[in-house]
Amino acid sequence: MTSTPGPEFWSLIRPYTGAVTHHGPPPDGHGFSTDVLLVVECENGSFFLKGMRNRPGGRRDQMVREGLINPFVRSVSPELMWSTEDEHWIVLAFERVHAREAAFDSHTGDLPTIVGMLNQIGRLELPDIAREWHETRWDWWADAGTTDLFRGDTLLHADINPSNFLICERRSWIVDWSWPTRGAAFIDPAMLVLQLVADAHTPQEAESWAARCPAWVDADPKAIDAFVVAYTRMNRHRALRRPEEPWLRAMFDATHAWATHRGLEY
């Protein structure tokens, strides 16, 4: 993450911020895949800025998609206040919220809130803008004839991890809608299961939390099994390809444990 962008960045945002009086990284420090992540105090208020170098490809596309989906997820996400771009940067400015990152362990008491937020997402109406954003990330790794099990008409966040849940006493949010998709409703709860296993829950404990989600309860177990197989293969490939990143190995270990719990071979 770039903490000190150059003058072209500040010139781009000045029409929206006015004079900037203070800026710095967010207290939680998340956003490692973003070029610029800043809290900005300025003449026109306080904003949470997310900026990416304006190059064609996946990350720019993610920024565009996050901007497009925001009007439809504001019941669970901070509001996008403004956005701007030029040949150098694309920038999203969100309302600043004062909250802490969620913890996925069993000690903080955050898990009921997290599950409740997943259920809120599951109840959101699929907007027209997302109808062609079909979820395909796991297709390559899935057994032949199983990918249709990942299809559906639910709006998915599909990046479930602790840093994307912000919690305070009065309200909580899920942030970083970088790649929302249309797919089977069980996928977001399934991603929670994986994160919980990676956070030292047993697969049985993790699935008991997912079982508080109607989307999980109503899912075909064969669809969940197909997803676990595909996810385990994906994580194995990533861990082998980038052995210098231990978190990838941790995610593979978690999916392996989950697949073993469900009696699956991959």
N, C-alpha and C positions, 0 to 999 in steps of 0.2 A: 504494500500500500504506500502511495506517495503522500507524505504528510505536508510537504511544502510545494504545492503546485506553482508554476511560473506565472508571470504577469498576465499572460493571455487568458488564464483561467479567471483571475480576479476581474479582468476587464469584461469578460463574458457575463459574469453574474451581477456586476455592479448595478445594471438597470433594475434588478429585482431586489437587491439587498440595500442599496444606498451605501453609505459609509460603513465599513466593517470595523467594529470596535474590539472584537475579540474572536479568535478562532482556535480550535484545537481538536484533537481526536476525541471520539466518544469515550466516556469513562470505561466502558466494558471492552473496548479495543477490538471488537469483532469486525468482520468485513475484510478478511485477508485476501479475498479475490477481487477486491475493488481497488481501482487506482487511487481514488481520493474518497475518504470518508471523514467528514468534519462536522462538528457543531459550530455554528456561526452565530455570533451576536452582532446585530447590525442595526442600522437606522430604521429598517422596516420590520424588525422583530427578531425572533430566534428561530433558526432552521437547522434541520439535520440534512446535510448535503451528501449526496452519493454521486460520484463522477467517474466516468470511464473515458479513456482515450477513444476518440471517434474514428474507429477503424471498422471496416466491414468484418462480419463474423459473429460468432456466438455471443460474446459478451455485450457487444453493442445491441444485438437482437434482444438479449435479456433485459437491457435497460428500457428499450422500446416497449417490450411486453409488460414490464412492471408498471410503466406509465399508463398503458392502455387499460390494465385491469383495475387500477386503483379505485376509480369511481364505483366499482361494483363490490369492493371488499372493505369499504370504510367502516362497516360495523365491527370489524375485527382487526383493522389495520390503521396506522396513522394516515392522515390525509395528505395527499400530494398537493402542495400549495402552488408550485409552479415548476416548469421545466424549461430548459433552453439547450441549444447546441450550436456549434459552428464546426468548422473543418477540423478543429483540434479536440474538442470536448463535447460530451453529452452529459448533462447534469440534471438530476432530480432533486428537488427540495421538498422535504416532508416536514409536517408539523413536528416540533420537538416534544417528545414525551419524556417524563421523568420516571424511570422504572429500572428494575434490575433484570439481568438475564435469569431465565428459569434454571432450576436444577432438576436433573432427571433422576437423582438418587431418591431413596425412600425416607430421607430424614428431614427434608425441608418442608414437606407438605405441599409441594407445588403440583404433584401429579394430578389431583382432582381438577385443578384449574386447567392444566394442559389438556386433559381429556375433554373437559367442557368446551374448550376452544376448538378442538378438533370436531366436536359435534356441531358447533356453530358453523364452521366451514362447510361441513357436510350438508347443512340445511340451506346454504346459499344457492340461489337460482343460477343456473349456467347462463351467462350472458351471451348474446349473439356474437360478440367479439371473440369468444373463446371456442366457438363451435368447430373451428377447423384446427384447433390446437390439440390434436389427438396425442395421447400419451403413448410413446413408442420406445422409451429409453431402455426397456428391458427386453424388447422383442428379439434382438440379436442373440441373446443368451438363453432364450426360452426353448423348451422342447417344441418340436414341430406340432402344429395343430393346437397350441395352447394360447397363442397371443390374443385370440378373441376374448379370452377370460380377463384380459386387462382393459378391455374397452368398457365404456359406460358414458353416462351423461352427467356425471358429478364434476364440479369444479374442484380441482386438486391443487393444493399448495406444492406438494411433492418435493419439499426440502425441509423435512422435519428434523430439527436438531435444537439443542438447548439455546444456542445463540439467537435463534429466530423467534423465541418466545420472550416477551418483556412483561414483567409482572410488577404491579404496585397494589396498594391496599384497595383502591377504588375501582381500578379497571386494569385489564390486561390486553395485550396486543400480540398478533403474530406478524412479523415483518419479513422483508426480503422476498417479495413475490417475484423473483427473477425468472421463474420458469413455470408459471401456472399452466395446467393442462386440463384436458377433458378425458376422464377415464373412469375406471371402476372405483366405486366408493370405498372399497376396503383398502386402497393403496396407502392413503395417509395414515390410517391406524396401523397398517403393517410396517410402515417406515418408523413409527413410534416404537413398535416392538423391537426392531433392530437396534435403535438407539438405546433402549432400556437394557437390552442384553449387553451392549457395549459398555454400559455404565454399571455393570456387575449384578444386574438382576438375572435370575435364572430365566430361561425361556418360558417356563410355566408361569412365573410371576409376571413377566412382561406381557404375555398373552392375556393374563387376567385383567390387566389394565385396558388392553384393547377391547376386551369383552364388555366394557362399559360404553362402547360405541355401537349404535345400531348397525352401522355400515359393516362392522366386523361380524356381528352376530348373524346378520342376514346373508353374509357372503358364502358362496359355495366353497367348502374346504378344498376342493380340487383347484380352485382358482388361487387360493392362498398357497397351496403346495407348489403350484407352477411358478408363482411369484418368488417364493423362497429359493427354489432351484435356480431360477434365472439370476436372482440377486447374489446368490452365493458364487455362481460362476463369474459374474461381473466383478465382484470384489476380489476373487482369487486372481483374476487377470490383472487388475489394477495393482494389487499388492506385489505380484511378481514383476510387473513392469517397472514399478517405482519403489524398490526395496529401501531406499533412503528415507522414505516417509512412513514412520511407524504407525501413524493413524490409519493408513490404508491396511496394514496388517491387522490392526485391531478390529477394523470393520469386517475383514474376511473372517477372523476368528469368531466374531459375533454371529455372522450369518452361518458359518460352519456349525456352531453350537445349536443354532436354531434349526437348521436342517436335520441335524442328528436327533434333536428332540422330537421332530415330527416324523422320524424314520425315513428320511428322504436320501436318495443317492443323487449325486450330481457329477 
